[in-house]
Amino acid sequence: MKNVWGPDGGRVSGRLAAPAVTYGFTGTPRSRSAPSESATSDNGPVIPHHRHGSALAHETAGSDGGPGTPRRSVGRSSHTPRDERCGDRHGRPGTVPPVPGRRSAVPALSGLGAVFAAGVALFVVLTRQVSRNGPLVDRDWSVLGWFQRASAAHPALLGTAQALSDLGNVQVAVPLLLAAALFAALRGRAGGRPLWWLPPLAAAAAMAVVPLVVGGVKSAVARPAPGKVHLGPNGYAGFFPSGHTATSAVAIGAAALLVLPFVRHTALRRSLGAAAVLLAAAVGAALVWHGYHWPLDVLASWCLAGALLSAVAAAGVLERRAAGPRSRTPAAGAGSAVGGEAEVDTAVEGRPA
């Protein structure tokens, strides 16, 4: 006859084995053949005891917690390792699947910080090369000679080069940037964005930095005009870096960064972004083509503009992060997934649904 162990580890044998196993209850199981008067109803008083979360073994070989323990799962590894699960999402602690969390702004800001550092570093390197007449200056003469020969061979392009060079004038670049900043401010405020003022303010600050940096470096380096070895008698401060290139690049680039977030169509947004990059590059090339600047003057201004525009882009990332995802009102008869996500979201943040 088999030995049966009760929930308290006591041994029960013989014909009393079946009614002796109560599985955590004080009384014996109700008899189906001759139910008592108190057990005929489901409302009979039964006091449950604490039950272990593991199964009871009917056949045991010992009571030391080994293979013969009444609780078979004691001391064994879990089939479902819940301790390895994590309900948090990156960038949004406490969110449990399937609630989607907002993307973190750290990767974008880190990339923009790297662009800013690279732009500043390249600008410093080029400034030292020009001020100390380094090896890059010899290459600058070679590239300038190629532009001069190409310009002499195609005189009809001088008019186009002059028109592109004029885009670097303050009278053209500043109104363009002001119009884009006003558009972005009005649209952002109308959309209820909390930091709608941050990107326009960053763009204006970037434009204000341009004359300060360019004017100071020009006075310190005092580079002569293209093809010359000394400054002329007109008292001009210098040609390195190019003020027109930096002004046009910051104005066009910042205007694009302010307007493009409000363009819905992806293809149009990419086209406008590419057009802004090409236009800024064309202005710098036109200045060298027309003989207004050395190639290194333009290249250094592009590095400076890249650093300033990365700061404007970082302001846009912070503004969109503060605004959060667009609020969408689910239509009638929508699936339960939308409502379920909204309920979990409010529960996570501690607000009543």
TIMARDO-414774 format. One record per residue (C-alpha): z, x, y. Coordinates in nm, 2 decimals. Layout:
<rs>
((Z; X; Y))
...
</rs>
This chain:
<rs>
((0.00; 0.00; 0.00))
((-0.09; 0.13; 0.34))
((0.17; 0.24; 0.59))
((0.16; 0.06; 0.93))
((0.33; 0.19; 1.24))
((0.45; -0.04; 1.51))
((0.42; 0.01; 1.89))
((0.76; 0.18; 1.91))
((0.67; 0.43; 1.63))
((0.88; 0.26; 1.37))
((0.75; 0.24; 1.02))
((0.67; -0.10; 0.87))
((0.57; -0.13; 0.51))
((0.52; -0.40; 0.24))
((0.43; -0.76; 0.30))
((0.61; -0.76; 0.63))
((0.35; -0.52; 0.78))
((0.12; -0.78; 0.92))
((0.37; -0.99; 1.12))
((0.57; -0.68; 1.23))
((0.28; -0.55; 1.44))
((0.32; -0.72; 1.78))
((0.10; -0.49; 1.99))
((0.33; -0.48; 2.28))
((0.48; -0.84; 2.27))
((0.84; -0.93; 2.18))
((0.77; -1.22; 1.96))
((0.57; -1.24; 1.64))
((0.21; -1.37; 1.66))
((0.17; -1.74; 1.64))
((0.08; -1.88; 1.30))
((-0.24; -2.06; 1.27))
((-0.15; -2.25; 0.96))
((0.18; -2.39; 1.08))
((0.22; -2.35; 1.45))
((0.55; -2.41; 1.59))
((0.63; -2.68; 1.85))
((0.67; -2.43; 2.13))
((0.35; -2.24; 2.04))
((0.11; -2.54; 2.03))
((0.04; -2.51; 2.40))
((-0.11; -2.22; 2.58))
((0.17; -2.25; 2.84))
((0.42; -2.12; 2.60))
((0.66; -1.86; 2.75))
((0.55; -1.51; 2.65))
((0.70; -1.20; 2.82))
((0.45; -0.92; 2.81))
((0.57; -0.56; 2.78))
((0.41; -0.25; 2.92))
((0.12; -0.15; 2.70))
((-0.03; 0.19; 2.67))
((-0.39; 0.24; 2.78))
((-0.47; 0.39; 2.45))
((-0.55; 0.23; 2.11))
((-0.29; 0.20; 1.84))
((-0.36; 0.38; 1.51))
((-0.29; 0.18; 1.20))
((-0.31; 0.47; 0.97))
((-0.11; 0.77; 1.07))
((-0.02; 1.10; 0.92))
((0.26; 1.21; 1.16))
((0.44; 1.13; 1.48))
((0.42; 1.46; 1.67))
((0.13; 1.37; 1.90))
((-0.13; 1.51; 1.67))
((-0.39; 1.33; 1.47))
((-0.13; 1.09; 1.33))
((0.00; 0.97; 1.67))
((0.00; 0.59; 1.71))
((-0.20; 0.64; 2.03))
((-0.52; 0.80; 1.93))
((-0.65; 0.89; 2.27))
((-0.34; 1.09; 2.37))
((-0.43; 1.46; 2.43))
((-0.81; 1.40; 2.40))
((-1.07; 1.46; 2.66))
((-1.21; 1.15; 2.84))
((-1.55; 1.03; 2.74))
((-1.61; 0.93; 3.11))
((-1.48; 1.21; 3.33))
((-1.40; 1.01; 3.64))
((-1.22; 1.30; 3.79))
((-1.55; 1.47; 3.84))
((-1.69; 1.18; 4.04))
((-1.69; 1.18; 4.42))
((-1.73; 0.86; 4.61))
((-1.79; 1.03; 4.95))
((-2.13; 1.09; 5.10))
((-2.21; 1.40; 5.29))
((-2.14; 1.34; 5.66))
((-1.95; 1.01; 5.60))
((-1.62; 1.05; 5.41))
((-1.49; 0.75; 5.22))
((-1.83; 0.59; 5.16))
((-1.88; 0.48; 4.80))
((-2.22; 0.43; 4.64))
((-2.45; 0.24; 4.69))
((-2.36; 0.23; 5.07))
((-2.60; 0.47; 5.25))
((-2.44; 0.70; 5.50))
((-2.59; 0.83; 5.82))
((-2.74; 1.18; 5.80))
((-2.53; 1.46; 5.94))
((-2.65; 1.62; 6.26))
((-2.52; 1.96; 6.16))
((-2.84; 2.08; 5.99))
((-3.06; 1.98; 6.29))
((-2.82; 2.14; 6.54))
((-2.80; 2.45; 6.33))
((-3.18; 2.49; 6.32))
((-3.20; 2.43; 6.70))
((-2.93; 2.69; 6.75))
((-3.13; 2.94; 6.56))
((-3.44; 2.86; 6.77))
((-3.23; 2.91; 7.09))
((-3.10; 3.24; 6.97))
((-3.44; 3.37; 6.86))
((-3.60; 3.27; 7.19))
((-3.33; 3.45; 7.39))
((-3.34; 3.76; 7.17))
((-3.72; 3.78; 7.20))
((-3.71; 3.73; 7.58))
((-3.45; 4.02; 7.60))
((-3.66; 4.25; 7.38))
((-3.98; 4.19; 7.58))
((-3.79; 4.24; 7.91))
((-3.67; 4.58; 7.79))
((-4.01; 4.68; 7.67))
((-4.17; 4.60; 8.01))
((-3.89; 4.75; 8.22))
((-3.89; 5.08; 8.02))
((-4.27; 5.09; 7.96))
((-4.23; 5.06; 7.59))
((-4.50; 5.06; 7.31))
((-4.58; 4.69; 7.36))
((-4.70; 4.77; 7.71))
((-5.00; 4.97; 7.57))
((-5.09; 4.67; 7.35))
((-5.06; 4.46; 7.66))
((-5.33; 4.66; 7.83))
((-5.56; 4.62; 7.53))
((-5.52; 4.24; 7.52))
((-5.56; 4.21; 7.89))
((-5.89; 4.41; 7.87))
((-6.02; 4.16; 7.61))
((-5.94; 3.86; 7.83))
((-6.11; 4.03; 8.13))
((-6.43; 4.10; 7.94))
((-6.43; 3.74; 7.80))
((-6.38; 3.60; 8.15))
((-6.66; 3.81; 8.29))
((-6.89; 3.69; 8.01))
((-6.81; 3.32; 8.07))
((-6.78; 3.27; 8.44))
((-6.83; 2.89; 8.40))
((-6.48; 2.86; 8.25))
((-6.30; 2.99; 8.55))
((-6.29; 2.64; 8.70))
((-6.12; 2.50; 8.39))
((-5.88; 2.80; 8.38))
((-5.79; 2.73; 8.75))
((-5.72; 2.36; 8.68))
((-5.50; 2.45; 8.39))
((-5.32; 2.71; 8.59))
((-5.23; 2.46; 8.86))
((-5.03; 2.26; 8.60))
((-4.77; 2.52; 8.64))
((-4.71; 2.44; 9.00))
((-4.38; 2.28; 9.09))
((-4.57; 2.00; 9.27))
((-4.72; 1.89; 8.94))
((-4.46; 1.98; 8.68))
((-4.15; 1.84; 8.84))
((-4.29; 1.49; 8.90))
((-4.41; 1.48; 8.54))
((-4.07; 1.56; 8.41))
((-3.90; 1.31; 8.65))
((-4.12; 1.03; 8.53))
((-4.04; 1.11; 8.17))
((-3.67; 1.13; 8.24))
((-3.67; 0.80; 8.43))
((-3.86; 0.63; 8.14))
((-3.62; 0.77; 7.88))
((-3.31; 0.67; 8.08))
((-3.43; 0.31; 8.14))
((-3.53; 0.26; 7.78))
((-3.21; 0.42; 7.64))
((-2.98; 0.21; 7.87))
((-3.17; -0.11; 7.79))
((-3.13; -0.03; 7.42))
((-2.75; 0.00; 7.46))
((-2.74; 0.37; 7.37))
((-2.40; 0.51; 7.46))
((-2.53; 0.86; 7.56))
((-2.86; 0.75; 7.71))
((-2.80; 0.98; 8.01))
((-2.76; 1.30; 7.80))
((-3.13; 1.39; 7.72))
((-3.26; 1.33; 8.08))
((-2.97; 1.54; 8.22))
((-3.04; 1.82; 7.97))
((-3.41; 1.82; 8.07))
((-3.32; 1.84; 8.44))
((-3.08; 2.13; 8.37))
((-3.34; 2.32; 8.17))
((-3.59; 2.29; 8.46))
((-3.32; 2.40; 8.71))
((-3.26; 2.72; 8.50))
((-3.62; 2.83; 8.50))
((-3.64; 2.95; 8.87))
((-3.30; 3.12; 8.84))
((-3.39; 3.32; 8.53))
((-3.75; 3.39; 8.63))
((-3.67; 3.49; 8.99))
((-3.39; 3.72; 8.88))
((-3.59; 3.90; 8.61))
((-3.89; 3.94; 8.84))
((-3.68; 4.11; 9.10))
((-3.52; 4.34; 8.84))
((-3.84; 4.44; 8.66))
((-4.08; 4.44; 8.95))
((-4.39; 4.46; 8.74))
((-4.72; 4.50; 8.92))
((-5.02; 4.26; 8.90))
((-5.25; 4.27; 8.60))
((-5.45; 4.58; 8.59))
((-5.24; 4.76; 8.85))
((-4.97; 5.03; 8.81))
((-4.78; 4.96; 9.14))
((-4.68; 4.66; 9.33))
((-4.90; 4.57; 9.62))
((-4.80; 4.58; 9.99))
((-4.76; 4.20; 10.01))
((-4.40; 4.23; 9.91))
((-4.43; 4.01; 9.60))
((-4.12; 4.04; 9.38))
((-4.32; 4.09; 9.05))
((-4.52; 3.93; 8.78))
((-4.29; 3.94; 8.48))
((-4.22; 3.68; 8.35))
((-4.47; 3.41; 8.44))
((-4.31; 3.14; 8.65))
((-4.61; 2.91; 8.61))
((-4.60; 2.94; 8.23))
((-4.23; 2.87; 8.21))
((-4.24; 2.58; 8.45))
((-4.53; 2.41; 8.28))
((-4.39; 2.47; 7.93))
((-4.05; 2.33; 8.01))
((-4.19; 2.03; 8.20))
((-4.44; 1.94; 7.93))
((-4.22; 2.01; 7.64))
((-3.91; 1.83; 7.79))
((-4.13; 1.53; 7.88))
((-4.25; 1.51; 7.52))
((-3.90; 1.53; 7.38))
((-3.79; 1.25; 7.61))
((-4.08; 1.01; 7.54))
((-4.16; 1.07; 7.18))
((-3.84; 0.91; 7.03))
((-3.95; 0.58; 7.17))
((-4.30; 0.59; 7.02))
((-4.30; 0.38; 6.70))
((-4.62; 0.49; 6.53))
((-4.58; 0.82; 6.34))
((-4.94; 0.93; 6.38))
((-4.94; 0.87; 6.75))
((-4.61; 1.05; 6.79))
((-4.74; 1.35; 6.60))
((-5.06; 1.35; 6.81))
((-4.87; 1.35; 7.13))
((-4.65; 1.63; 7.02))
((-4.94; 1.84; 6.92))
((-5.12; 1.77; 7.25))
((-4.81; 1.88; 7.44))
((-4.79; 2.21; 7.25))
((-5.17; 2.28; 7.30))
((-5.15; 2.19; 7.67))
((-4.86; 2.43; 7.73))
((-5.04; 2.70; 7.54))
((-5.36; 2.64; 7.73))
((-5.18; 2.69; 8.06))
((-5.05; 3.03; 7.96))
((-5.39; 3.14; 7.83))
((-5.56; 3.02; 8.15))
((-5.32; 3.23; 8.36))
((-5.43; 3.55; 8.17))
((-5.79; 3.44; 8.16))
((-5.80; 3.41; 8.54))
((-5.62; 3.74; 8.59))
((-5.29; 3.60; 8.73))
((-5.06; 3.75; 8.47))
((-5.03; 4.00; 8.19))
((-5.02; 3.87; 7.83))
((-4.66; 3.98; 7.79))
((-4.56; 3.78; 8.11))
((-4.68; 3.47; 7.94))
((-4.53; 3.55; 7.60))
((-4.19; 3.61; 7.75))
((-4.20; 3.28; 7.94))
((-4.29; 3.10; 7.62))
((-3.98; 3.25; 7.46))
((-3.76; 3.14; 7.75))
((-3.91; 2.79; 7.74))
((-3.85; 2.77; 7.36))
((-3.49; 2.85; 7.41))
((-3.44; 2.59; 7.69))
((-3.64; 2.32; 7.50))
((-3.42; 2.37; 7.19))
((-3.12; 2.28; 7.41))
((-3.30; 1.97; 7.53))
((-3.38; 1.88; 7.17))
((-3.01; 1.93; 7.07))
((-2.91; 1.68; 7.34))
((-3.15; 1.43; 7.19))
((-3.01; 1.48; 6.84))
((-2.65; 1.42; 6.98))
((-2.77; 1.11; 7.17))
((-2.94; 0.96; 6.86))
((-2.64; 1.04; 6.65))
((-2.41; 0.86; 6.88))
((-2.64; 0.56; 6.89))
((-2.64; 0.53; 6.51))
((-2.89; 0.34; 6.30))
((-3.06; 0.04; 6.44))
((-2.88; -0.29; 6.39))
((-3.09; -0.52; 6.18))
((-3.01; -0.89; 6.13))
((-3.09; -0.99; 5.78))
((-3.31; -1.30; 5.75))
((-3.20; -1.61; 5.57))
((-3.23; -1.58; 5.20))
((-3.23; -1.21; 5.20))
((-3.11; -1.02; 4.90))
((-2.74; -0.96; 4.83))
((-2.78; -0.59; 4.87))
((-2.79; -0.61; 5.24))
((-2.48; -0.83; 5.26))
((-2.30; -0.62; 5.01))
((-2.36; -0.30; 5.21))
((-2.23; -0.47; 5.52))
((-1.92; -0.59; 5.35))
((-1.84; -0.25; 5.20))
((-1.91; -0.08; 5.54))
((-1.66; -0.30; 5.72))
((-1.41; -0.25; 5.44))
((-1.44; 0.13; 5.46))
((-1.39; 0.14; 5.83))
((-1.08; -0.08; 5.80))
((-1.21; -0.38; 6.00))
((-1.22; -0.73; 5.87))
((-1.56; -0.84; 5.74))
</rs>
